[in-house]
Amino acid sequence: METQKVITTLNELLQTCHDGTKGFRACAKDVKSTKLVPVFEAGARRCEGGATELAAEIRKLGGEPASGGSVSGALYRAWTDLISTLSGHSEKAVLEQCERAEDEAKKIYEKAIALDLPPAIKSLVTQQFAGLKENHDRIRKLRDELSA
């Protein structure tokens, strides 16, 4: 795979990590539950760690790491803020929105994993995807507990 395509793919993932960090922090701000805030903060830290790893790989390849999230991520956070406000900052509504955002992140990672990336980079992306799925499953479990 051509280096520029790898850099572009990694930058898309980097933007997804930036979106995730901001999204988890927004969720932490929007809930009142002292049980959920640490979960969202842990998700934000995991995304930050992923962003740091991706930025390092992009630099190694001679690229310039993306400095922020995506436009769609910003729009989604605005939508999540609106839903959260309208629901009275309902924990379930915040968890539902967070899960939807993680669903979108999973799609972006799955698309990257399907590409013919260099082995070391594919390994990193696969490892990050496993962490993303852990975040997603934790959020879904908490949402399901509130629904029960």
PyMOL commands that set and color helices and strands:
alter all, ss='L'
color gray80, all
select helices_A, chain A and resi 3-30+36-60+71-86+91-113+119-147
alter helices_A, ss='H'
color red, helices_A
deselect
rebuild
show_as cartoon
